[in-house]
Amino acid sequence: MADEVGLNSLTLAALAARLGVRQPSLYKHIDSMAGLHRDIAVHAKRDMGEVLARASVGRSGADAISAMSHAYRQWALQHPARYEAANRMPAPGDLEDEAVSLAIVQLISDVLTAYHLEGDDAIDAIRAFRSTLHGFISFETGGSFAMSADINRSFERLVHGFIVALTQWTDTSTPQPGR
């Protein structure tokens, strides 16, 4: 239902009506709207992690990055409200939410091991990967890609460019114009 109406438009009254129960009955399962959002986030992170794991299993290097990128985008486009929820930080001390959040980061880290990145280089690459995909998806779902070029082609180039960047990730020399 959240994907249908949007995370911020989801109300307990509408949820109760959809489930055919009275609103007070929901409080046996959730404590508040914030609690519902938290539960959606945990479920979404778990689901997204499973999708990304299936996409990358048995693959490595560029093949794994590409497969994971496409799975990430497809899942986000199919589940817009859950995707929004999946990008929320866990509340401090919420061990379940922290665990599912960390599992996604660890999965990305595992896929990036083919590039032999360590320490801060690995953290930077994980952040760049997530930011690159999230930025593209945010613009795509927000209707910001109105130009005539094919969005899928643009996404392919974005993923390819990230893979190329990974091959030189630890080279910190300043690129010269025209090279």
Summary of the structure (lengths in Angstrom):
residues: 179
radius of gyration: 18.9
end to end distance: 49.8
largest distance: 65.6
contacts: 453
relative contact order: 0.11
helix: 72%
strand: 0%
